[in-house]
Amino acid sequence: MQDFIVIGGGIAGVSAGARLSHIGRVTLLEAEAALAYHASGRSAAMFEESYGAPSVIELNRASRRYHETENGGVLSPRGLMIVAKQGQEAALAHDLTSMMIERISVEEACALVPILKARTMVGAGYHADAWDIDTDLLIQNFAREIRANGEVITGARVQHITRLATGWEVTTPKGTFAARTLVNAAGAWADQIAAVAGIAPLGIQPFRRSMARIPAPEDCDVSRWPMFMGAGESWYAKPDAGALIVSPADADPVDPHDAWADDMVLAEGLARYEELVTEPVTRMISNWAGLRSFAPDRNLVIGPSPRDANFLWFAGQGGYGFQTSPAASQLLADIVAGSPSELGQDTVASLSPARFA
């Protein structure tokens, strides 16, 4: 019998498994044929320290050093700019204040992203302290840690979960596995996994986020452009492998599934993007969607179920899974080991599943 079974091979599962592998033997079970197949493989991949709810921001700050230094680091410079058209003045002011971003002139914004439509803009903000995350490298770093004291098994979709006197038994097409502690890191499927295990669901809700890859504007090297977004997160765009990815920043509640982009939602989002750029979108190279899953209060859920101390929740990462993963997974390991956390007590309480009891 292992010490931990982790269900889910996205950033939540692999980071949790990596931290717990220093405490005991870990088996990570992923339903798909590869790690990070769903939301984690479809992320905008940004580290923005001031992005998110207060508990998320504290996790971001506590994660920064790991992202910068561990295994040589996974960050590279990107920058973040917010742009506003007429009627978005209040949204821009709120964004600049909440994310601690400095206001810049329209001319300065156009120097950073030359395709911006200056005559349509009423303001902008920018700060350099936003970074690309090498998400594949981060996933592989965590997976390597697990394999040093455990195993990663793909194609192992959960079929049955049985509570034993000594722990848990999980049946999959790859076999039956047993461990003293079960970690629910199943992303959009977290509530479903809980129900199969006989644990009350928490109301984890997946929301669809769509993306389109479009060609870079002719004669433009976009590699040094910042990520740029409409005020109020009405859309965003980011350089990606010589092209641009553009999202309508949609958040439509859906059931857990292998998500795909909605054509109408993409069209509406691309139209909002086009209002502020000089280059029309004439074609898409590709499009996709991922599911960002939130608890009802939009905070992450980290820790033991009040009904069963050997059932650990590690869910509700929303769009913050990669940037919070070092600190969030360390908190989970600290809870299991009974070690003090570097996070504030109020933050730890705001993340605990006990808040739903």
C-alpha positions as CSV (number, residue, x, y, z in Angstrom):
1,M,0.0,0.0,0.0
2,Q,1.3,3.4,-1.0
3,D,1.1,6.5,1.2
4,F,-0.7,8.7,-1.3
5,I,-2.8,8.3,-4.5
6,V,-3.2,11.5,-6.4
7,I,-6.0,11.7,-8.9
8,G,-5.3,14.1,-11.7
9,G,-2.3,14.8,-13.8
10,G,-2.7,18.5,-14.5
11,I,-0.6,21.1,-12.7
12,A,-2.6,20.6,-9.5
13,G,-1.9,16.8,-9.4
14,V,1.7,16.9,-10.4
15,S,2.7,19.7,-8.0
16,A,0.8,18.0,-5.1
17,G,2.4,14.7,-5.9
18,A,5.9,16.2,-6.1
19,R,5.6,17.8,-2.7
20,L,4.0,14.8,-1.1
21,S,6.7,12.5,-2.5
22,H,9.1,13.9,0.0
23,I,6.8,12.7,2.8
24,G,5.8,9.3,1.4
25,R,5.3,7.1,-1.6
26,V,3.1,8.6,-4.3
27,T,1.0,7.1,-7.2
28,L,-0.4,9.7,-9.5
29,L,-3.3,8.5,-11.7
30,E,-4.1,10.5,-14.9
31,A,-7.1,9.5,-17.0
32,E,-5.7,10.7,-20.3
33,A,-2.7,9.4,-22.2
34,A,-0.5,12.3,-21.2
35,L,-0.1,14.7,-18.4
36,A,-1.6,18.2,-18.6
37,Y,-4.0,17.2,-21.3
38,H,-7.0,19.4,-20.3
39,A,-6.8,22.9,-18.7
40,S,-3.1,22.7,-17.9
41,G,-2.2,22.1,-21.5
42,R,-4.3,25.1,-22.7
43,S,-3.1,27.8,-20.3
44,A,-2.1,31.3,-21.2
45,A,1.0,30.5,-19.1
46,M,1.6,33.8,-17.3
47,F,3.0,34.7,-13.9
48,E,1.4,37.9,-12.7
49,E,1.9,38.4,-9.0
50,S,-1.0,40.8,-8.5
51,Y,-3.6,38.9,-10.5
52,G,-6.4,37.2,-8.5
53,A,-8.2,37.3,-5.2
54,P,-6.2,38.2,-2.0
55,S,-5.5,34.5,-1.2
56,V,-4.3,33.9,-4.8
57,I,-2.0,36.9,-4.6
58,E,-0.4,35.6,-1.4
59,L,0.1,32.2,-3.0
60,N,1.6,34.0,-6.1
61,R,4.1,35.9,-3.9
62,A,5.0,32.8,-2.0
63,S,5.5,30.9,-5.3
64,R,7.8,33.5,-7.0
65,R,11.2,32.4,-5.8
66,Y,10.5,28.8,-6.8
67,H,9.5,29.9,-10.3
68,E,12.6,32.0,-10.6
69,T,15.2,29.7,-9.2
70,E,14.2,26.0,-8.7
71,N,15.6,23.7,-11.4
72,G,17.1,26.8,-13.1
73,G,13.7,28.6,-13.2
74,V,10.8,28.6,-15.5
75,L,10.2,32.3,-16.1
76,S,11.0,34.6,-19.0
77,P,10.2,38.3,-19.5
78,R,6.9,39.3,-21.0
79,G,5.2,42.3,-19.4
80,L,1.5,43.1,-19.2
81,M,-0.4,46.0,-20.7
82,I,-4.1,47.0,-20.2
83,V,-5.8,49.1,-22.9
84,A,-9.2,50.8,-22.8
85,K,-11.5,52.3,-25.3
86,Q,-14.1,55.0,-24.7
87,G,-16.6,53.9,-22.0
88,Q,-14.0,51.7,-20.2
89,E,-12.4,54.4,-18.2
90,A,-13.8,53.1,-14.9
91,A,-12.8,49.5,-15.7
92,L,-9.3,50.7,-16.5
93,A,-9.0,52.7,-13.3
94,H,-10.1,49.6,-11.3
95,D,-7.6,47.3,-13.1
96,L,-4.7,49.7,-12.6
97,T,-5.4,50.0,-8.9
98,S,-6.2,46.4,-8.2
99,M,-3.2,45.0,-10.1
100,M,-0.9,47.8,-9.1
101,I,-0.1,48.7,-12.7
102,E,1.3,52.1,-13.8
103,R,-0.7,54.3,-16.1
104,I,1.1,55.1,-19.4
105,S,0.2,57.3,-22.3
106,V,-1.5,56.1,-25.5
107,E,1.7,56.9,-27.4
108,E,3.7,54.7,-25.0
109,A,1.2,51.9,-25.4
110,C,1.5,52.1,-29.2
111,A,5.3,51.9,-29.0
112,L,5.0,48.7,-27.1
113,V,2.4,47.2,-29.4
114,P,2.4,49.0,-32.8
115,I,-0.9,47.6,-34.0
116,L,-2.9,49.4,-31.3
117,K,-5.5,51.8,-32.6
118,A,-4.4,55.1,-31.0
119,R,-7.5,57.1,-32.0
120,T,-9.8,54.6,-30.3
121,M,-7.9,54.3,-27.0
122,V,-8.6,56.5,-24.0
123,G,-5.9,55.1,-21.7
124,A,-3.5,52.3,-20.9
125,G,-1.4,50.8,-18.2
126,Y,1.8,48.7,-18.2
127,H,4.2,47.0,-16.0
128,A,7.2,44.9,-16.9
129,D,6.9,42.5,-13.9
130,A,4.8,39.9,-15.6
131,W,6.4,36.7,-17.0
132,D,5.9,33.8,-19.3
133,I,5.9,30.4,-17.5
134,D,7.5,27.4,-19.3
135,T,4.5,25.3,-18.3
136,D,5.8,22.1,-19.9
137,L,9.1,22.4,-18.1
138,L,7.3,23.0,-14.8
139,I,5.1,19.9,-15.3
140,Q,8.1,17.8,-16.1
141,N,10.1,19.1,-13.2
142,F,7.3,18.1,-10.8
143,A,6.7,14.8,-12.5
144,R,10.4,13.9,-12.1
145,E,10.1,14.6,-8.4
146,I,7.2,12.2,-8.1
147,R,9.0,9.4,-10.0
148,A,11.9,9.7,-7.5
149,N,9.6,8.3,-4.8
150,G,6.6,7.0,-6.7
151,E,5.0,6.5,-10.1
152,V,3.0,8.4,-12.7
153,I,0.4,6.3,-14.5
154,T,-1.4,7.7,-17.5
155,G,-4.5,6.2,-19.2
156,A,-5.7,5.4,-15.7
157,R,-9.3,6.7,-15.6
158,V,-11.0,6.2,-12.2
159,Q,-13.7,3.5,-12.4
160,H,-14.3,2.8,-8.7
161,I,-13.1,4.2,-5.3
162,T,-13.5,2.1,-2.2
163,R,-12.9,3.3,1.4
164,L,-10.9,0.6,3.3
165,A,-10.2,0.4,7.0
166,T,-6.6,1.2,6.2
167,G,-7.1,3.8,3.4
168,W,-8.5,3.9,-0.1
169,E,-8.6,1.6,-3.1
170,V,-8.9,3.0,-6.6
171,T,-9.8,0.8,-9.6
172,T,-8.7,1.9,-13.1
173,P,-8.1,0.2,-16.5
174,K,-4.4,0.1,-15.5
175,G,-5.1,-1.9,-12.3
176,T,-6.2,-1.4,-8.7
177,F,-4.2,0.8,-6.4
178,A,-4.3,1.3,-2.7
179,A,-3.0,4.1,-0.4
180,R,-3.6,5.5,3.0
181,T,-4.5,8.9,1.7
182,L,-6.4,10.0,-1.4
183,V,-5.7,13.4,-3.0
184,N,-8.4,14.8,-5.2
185,A,-6.6,17.0,-7.8
186,A,-9.0,16.2,-10.6
187,G,-9.7,19.7,-11.8
188,A,-13.0,20.1,-13.5
189,W,-13.9,16.6,-12.4
190,A,-13.1,17.2,-8.7
191,D,-16.7,17.1,-7.5
192,Q,-17.3,13.9,-9.5
193,I,-14.3,12.2,-8.0
194,A,-15.5,13.2,-4.5
195,A,-18.9,11.8,-5.1
196,V,-17.4,8.5,-6.3
197,A,-15.4,8.3,-3.1
198,G,-18.5,9.0,-1.0
199,I,-17.4,12.6,-0.1
200,A,-19.9,15.4,-0.4
201,P,-19.1,17.7,-3.4
202,L,-18.2,21.3,-2.8
203,G,-19.7,23.0,-5.8
204,I,-16.6,23.1,-7.9
205,Q,-17.8,24.7,-11.2
206,P,-15.9,24.5,-14.5
207,F,-16.0,27.6,-16.8
208,R,-15.0,27.5,-20.4
209,R,-12.2,29.7,-21.7
210,S,-11.7,29.9,-25.4
211,M,-8.6,30.7,-27.4
212,A,-7.7,31.4,-31.0
213,R,-4.2,31.4,-32.6
214,I,-4.0,34.0,-35.4
215,P,-1.1,35.0,-37.6
216,A,1.2,37.7,-36.5
217,P,0.6,41.0,-38.3
218,E,2.6,41.2,-41.5
219,D,6.2,42.5,-41.0
220,C,5.8,42.4,-37.2
221,D,8.1,40.6,-34.9
222,V,5.7,40.0,-31.9
223,S,8.2,38.1,-29.8
224,R,8.9,41.1,-27.6
225,W,5.4,42.4,-27.3
226,P,3.8,42.2,-23.9
227,M,0.6,40.4,-23.2
228,F,-2.1,43.0,-23.8
229,M,-5.7,42.9,-22.7
230,G,-8.9,45.0,-22.8
231,A,-9.9,46.8,-19.6
232,G,-12.1,44.6,-17.4
233,E,-10.5,41.6,-19.0
234,S,-12.9,41.9,-21.9
235,W,-10.3,40.0,-24.1
236,Y,-6.6,39.4,-24.1
237,A,-3.8,38.7,-26.6
238,K,-0.3,37.2,-26.2
239,P,2.6,36.4,-28.4
240,D,3.0,32.7,-28.9
241,A,5.5,30.9,-31.1
242,G,5.6,33.7,-33.7
243,A,1.9,34.2,-33.8
244,L,-0.7,35.7,-31.4
245,I,-3.2,33.9,-29.2
246,V,-6.4,35.9,-28.6
247,S,-9.0,35.0,-26.1
248,P,-12.5,36.5,-25.6
249,A,-11.9,35.9,-21.8
250,D,-15.1,34.0,-21.7
251,A,-16.3,32.3,-18.5
252,D,-19.3,30.2,-19.4
253,P,-20.3,27.6,-16.8
254,V,-20.3,24.1,-18.3
255,D,-20.2,20.5,-17.2
256,P,-16.8,18.8,-17.1
257,H,-15.8,17.6,-20.6
258,D,-13.0,17.8,-23.1
259,A,-13.7,21.4,-24.0
260,W,-13.8,23.1,-27.4
261,A,-14.2,26.7,-28.4
262,D,-17.6,28.1,-29.2
263,D,-17.5,29.7,-32.7
264,M,-19.9,32.6,-31.7
265,V,-18.0,33.3,-28.5
266,L,-14.7,33.4,-30.4
267,A,-16.2,35.7,-33.1
268,E,-17.5,38.1,-30.5
269,G,-14.2,38.1,-28.6
270,L,-12.1,38.7,-31.7
271,A,-14.5,41.6,-32.7
272,R,-13.7,43.2,-29.3
273,Y,-10.0,42.7,-29.9
274,E,-10.3,44.2,-33.4
275,E,-11.9,47.4,-32.0
276,L,-8.5,48.3,-30.5
277,V,-6.1,47.2,-33.2
278,T,-5.4,48.3,-36.8
279,E,-4.9,44.8,-38.2
280,P,-8.2,42.8,-38.8
281,V,-8.4,39.1,-38.1
282,T,-8.6,37.4,-41.5
283,R,-8.1,33.8,-40.4
284,M,-7.4,31.6,-37.5
285,I,-4.5,29.1,-37.4
286,S,-6.3,27.0,-34.8
287,N,-8.6,27.4,-31.8
288,W,-9.3,25.5,-28.6
289,A,-10.8,25.9,-25.1
290,G,-10.0,24.9,-21.6
291,L,-11.9,24.7,-18.3
292,R,-11.1,26.9,-15.4
293,S,-12.7,25.5,-12.3
294,F,-13.6,27.5,-9.2
295,A,-15.1,26.8,-5.8
296,P,-18.2,29.0,-5.0
297,D,-16.1,31.7,-3.2
298,R,-13.4,31.6,-6.0
299,N,-10.7,30.6,-3.5
300,L,-8.6,27.4,-4.0
301,V,-9.5,24.4,-1.9
302,I,-6.6,22.9,-0.1
303,G,-6.6,20.4,2.7
304,P,-8.5,17.5,4.3
305,S,-12.2,16.9,4.0
306,P,-14.0,17.6,7.3
307,R,-15.7,14.2,6.9
308,D,-12.5,12.2,6.3
309,A,-9.0,13.4,7.2
310,N,-7.5,10.9,4.6
311,F,-9.3,12.5,1.7
312,L,-7.4,15.6,0.6
313,W,-8.9,18.3,-1.6
314,F,-6.5,20.1,-4.0
315,A,-8.9,21.8,-6.4
316,G,-10.5,25.0,-7.6
317,Q,-7.3,26.4,-9.1
318,G,-9.3,28.4,-11.6
319,G,-7.0,30.2,-13.9
320,Y,-4.2,30.4,-11.3
321,G,-3.0,26.9,-11.1
322,F,0.5,27.3,-12.7
323,Q,1.4,30.5,-11.0
324,T,0.3,29.4,-7.5
325,S,1.4,25.8,-7.8
326,P,4.7,26.0,-5.8
327,A,3.1,27.6,-2.7
328,A,-0.2,25.8,-3.0
329,S,1.4,22.4,-3.2
330,Q,3.7,23.3,-0.3
331,L,0.8,24.2,1.8
332,L,-0.8,20.8,1.2
333,A,2.4,19.1,2.2
334,D,2.7,21.2,5.3
335,I,-0.8,20.3,6.3
336,V,-0.1,16.6,5.9
337,A,3.2,16.8,7.7
338,G,1.8,19.0,10.5
339,S,4.4,21.7,9.7
340,P,3.8,25.4,10.0
341,S,3.0,27.2,6.8
342,E,4.7,30.4,5.6
343,L,1.3,31.7,4.6
344,G,-0.8,33.8,6.9
345,Q,-3.4,32.0,9.1
346,D,-6.3,33.9,7.5
347,T,-5.2,32.7,4.0
348,V,-4.8,29.1,5.1
349,A,-8.3,29.2,6.7
350,S,-9.7,30.8,3.5
351,L,-8.3,27.8,1.5
352,S,-9.4,25.1,3.8
353,P,-12.3,22.8,2.8
354,A,-13.6,23.3,6.4
355,R,-15.0,26.6,5.3
356,F,-17.8,24.7,3.5
357,A,-18.7,22.6,6.6
